Amino acid sequence: MTNSSVDGDGVSETRSMASSLYTETIGTGPDVVLVHGWGMHSGVWEDVVEALLDHYRVTLLDLPGHGYSRSMAAGHALNDLAAALAVATPALAAWVGWSLGGLVAQQVALAAPERVSRLVLVNSTPCFVQRSDWSCGIARPVLRRFAEELRQDHRAVLKRFIALEVHGSEHASAQLHRLKAMLFRDGQPDVAALEDGLAILETS
């Protein structure tokens, strides 16, 4: 299902639920795709969209099992997420990914480089957890504890995770307040999708 409209300022907007993946395209100009992080939804990009609209056509999407997107029956492996996003987004775009969204965007660039004009990573690297040759990531036991506690209280786990995401920021308190306010605004994420997302973060 696809709905299109033009607002009073002449800004075009298209919303789609193709293949159970929710996408929203706003504005005109070169294409930019924004991919949110683990446990969040596309609403996290509101301020970024506002800044981009004068110059770009922006595509927002909810990862499967997040926001308005339904989970994928076969699971949420990194390759499958990248493939689902690639077919639901413009043929050529700049991709911006936050956290898990950055890993998915990197996989799109690897699997279909002709679709990615440039890649921007926000709080995201090719390796999310610490390793012997990579000290910049999160400690593996911390991530595993999140996974173990998901089934008991996924809401509490998500709140702790976003606190970790903004830790060290100059504006951490304000950022955390805003993220908590919008965390469940567009519905509850699917726990199985959350588990698969943590597995991607641990193994990538």
Rosetta blueprint (number, residue, H / E / L):
1 M L
2 T E
3 N E
4 S E
5 S E
6 V E
7 D L
8 G L
9 D L
10 G L
11 V L
12 S E
13 E E
14 T E
15 R E
16 S E
17 M L
18 A H
19 S H
20 S H
21 L L
22 Y L
23 T E
24 E E
25 T E
26 I E
27 G L
28 T L
29 G L
30 P L
31 D E
32 V E
33 V E
34 L E
35 V E
36 H L
37 G L
38 W L
39 G L
40 M L
41 H L
42 S H
43 G H
44 V H
45 W H
46 E H
47 D H
48 V H
49 V H
50 E H
51 A H
52 L H
53 L L
54 D L
55 H L
56 Y L
57 R E
58 V E
59 T E
60 L E
61 L E
62 D L
63 L L
64 P L
65 G L
66 H L
67 G L
68 Y L
69 S L
70 R L
71 S L
72 M L
73 A L
74 A L
75 G L
76 H L
77 A L
78 L H
79 N H
80 D H
81 L H
82 A H
83 A H
84 A H
85 L H
86 A H
87 V H
88 A L
89 T L
90 P L
91 A L
92 L L
93 A E
94 A E
95 W E
96 V E
97 G E
98 W E
99 S L
100 L H
101 G H
102 G H
103 L H
104 V H
105 A H
106 Q H
107 Q H
108 V H
109 A H
110 L H
111 A H
112 A L
113 P H
114 E H
115 R H
116 V E
117 S E
118 R E
119 L E
120 V E
121 L E
122 V E
123 N L
124 S L
125 T L
126 P L
127 C L
128 F L
129 V E
130 Q L
131 R E
132 S L
133 D L
134 W E
135 S L
136 C L
137 G L
138 I E
139 A L
140 R H
141 P H
142 V H
143 L H
144 R H
145 R H
146 F H
147 A H
148 E H
149 E H
150 L L
151 R L
152 Q L
153 D L
154 H H
155 R H
156 A H
157 V H
158 L H
159 K H
160 R H
161 F H
162 I H
163 A H
164 L H
165 E H
166 V H
167 H L
168 G L
169 S L
170 E L
171 H L
172 A H
173 S H
174 A H
175 Q H
176 L H
177 H H
178 R H
179 L H
180 K H
181 A H
182 M H
183 L L
184 F L
185 R L
186 D L
187 G L
188 Q L
189 P L
190 D L
191 V H
192 A H
193 A H
194 L H
195 E H
196 D H
197 G H
198 L H
199 A H
200 I H
201 L H
202 E H
203 T H
204 S L
